[in-house]
Each structure stands twice: as structure tokens, then as C-alpha cells.
């Protein structure tokens, strides 16, 4: 398989995944995982400019976060809130026990075929939550 997968990592410090839910991260680090070269490449750092949550699991918050990480197909975090239900329709969520972003991405690289399978699901179909 040779598909390139774009991954959004929720972070507050640029080194570790945020301890909060994905949507509460200060920044998103965007990487690509290339299936041909088996390489990870840093693309950009995006400030989380999403709206504040009015209620827990606020659909407006999910839509706003989606607008910030729009080109990603995988969301990488240590925790995700109620909006994971909505986000699974568009993104493949990955929950990591590893908090160091580089180490978590290395673990994720080993799940490439599973990621491709989930990313290629039909629009609106729930993607499986992958745990690393």
C-alpha cells in the first residue's frame, strides 16, 4: 500500500500529547505517514483556534476542531471526549498510552495497514478507534 496518511497530534508543549481531550489541545502537530517510504514527516504546527465548548460534547466544538485539523485523516491523543462519536464519522481516532509524540508516532507506524483500512471507509461510516 502506498497511501499517505495525515495525522493530527494534540499537544500543549510540542513534545507530548496533551493530557486533556484532543479538542482542548493548544496546538496540533501535523505529520504524514508515507506507506511507500515507510517514513513520518512533520508538516506544520497549527494553533487550536476552535470555539470554546458550551456544554460537554458540544457538536459546535466538534465542528470547530474539525475545521482546524481539516486535512488530517487520523487524530492522535491520549484522551478524547464525547465528541469522538461525531469525529469517528470523518477521522480515525487513535488513543495512545505513550505520551511522547515521537514514540507514539513510531508505535502508530506499526499500524499502517489498519490505519489505511479505517481511513478508506465510506464517508459517514464509523471508523474503529485504534489503541496503541
C-alpha positions in Angstrom: 0.0 0.0 0.0 1.3 3.4 -0.8 -1.2 5.8 0.6 0.0 8.8 2.6 -1.9 9.4 5.8 -2.1 12.8 7.5 -2.0 12.6 11.3 -3.0 15.4 13.7 -1.4 15.2 17.2 -3.0 17.2 20.0 -0.3 18.9 22.1 0.3 21.7 24.6 4.1 21.7 24.6 5.1 20.3 21.1 6.7 17.2 22.7 3.9 15.3 24.5 0.3 14.6 23.6 -2.0 16.8 25.7 -3.3 15.4 29.0 -6.7 17.0 28.2 -9.1 15.8 25.5 -7.9 16.2 21.9 -10.2 19.2 21.3 -8.7 21.0 24.2 -5.0 20.9 23.0 -3.3 24.3 22.5 -1.8 23.1 19.2 -1.9 20.4 16.6 1.2 19.0 15.1 0.5 17.6 11.6 2.6 14.7 10.2 2.3 12.5 7.2 2.9 8.8 7.3 4.0 7.6 3.8 3.3 3.9 3.1 5.8 3.7 0.2 8.8 5.0 2.0 7.6 4.0 5.5 8.5 7.5 6.7 7.0 10.0 9.0 7.3 13.7 8.1 6.5 16.8 10.1 4.3 19.2 8.1 3.1 22.0 10.3 2.1 23.3 13.7 -1.4 24.7 13.9 -2.8 26.7 16.8 -6.1 25.4 18.1 -8.4 28.3 17.3 -11.6 26.2 17.8 -14.5 27.6 19.8 -15.0 27.0 23.5 -17.2 24.2 24.4 -20.6 25.4 25.8 -21.7 22.0 27.1 -19.8 18.7 27.4 -19.8 17.0 24.0 -20.8 20.2 22.2 -21.4 19.5 18.5 -20.2 23.1 17.7 -16.9 22.3 19.3 -16.5 19.1 17.2 -17.2 21.0 14.0 -14.8 23.8 15.0 -12.0 21.3 15.8 -12.7 19.6 12.5 -12.2 22.9 10.7 -8.8 23.4 12.4 -7.5 19.9 11.5 -9.4 19.7 8.3 -6.9 17.9 6.1 -6.0 15.2 8.7 -7.4 11.7 8.5 -6.1 10.4 11.8 -6.4 12.1 15.2 -3.8 11.1 17.8 -4.3 11.8 21.5 -4.2 10.2 25.0 -7.8 11.1 25.6 -10.9 12.1 23.6 -14.2 13.4 24.9 -17.8 12.7 24.0 -17.3 14.2 20.5 -15.3 11.2 19.5 -18.6 9.7 18.4 -19.0 12.5 15.9 -15.4 12.6 14.9 -15.3 8.9 14.0 -17.5 9.7 11.0 -14.7 11.6 9.4 -11.4 10.7 11.2 -9.7 7.6 12.5 -9.2 8.3 16.2 -6.1 6.8 17.8 -5.8 6.7 21.6 -2.2 6.4 22.8 -0.8 5.2 26.2 2.5 6.7 25.1 2.6 10.5 25.8 5.8 11.3 23.9 4.7 12.3 20.4 7.7 10.8 18.5 7.4 7.5 20.3 3.6 7.4 19.8 4.1 8.0 16.1 6.6 5.2 15.9 4.0 2.9 17.5 1.4 4.2 15.1 3.7 3.4 12.1 3.4 -0.2 13.0 -0.4 0.0 12.5 -0.2 1.4 8.9 -2.4 -1.2 7.2 -5.0 -0.9 9.9 -5.0 2.9 9.6 -5.4 2.7 5.8 -8.3 0.3 6.2 -10.1 2.7 8.6 -9.2 5.9 6.6 -10.7 4.3 3.5 -14.1 3.6 5.0 -17.1 5.2 3.3 -17.9 8.9 4.3 -20.1 8.9 7.3 -19.2 5.4 8.3 -17.8 5.0 11.8 -14.1 4.4 12.0 -12.7 2.0 14.6 -10.8 3.5 17.5 -7.3 2.3 17.4 -5.3 1.9 20.6 -1.6 2.0 20.8 
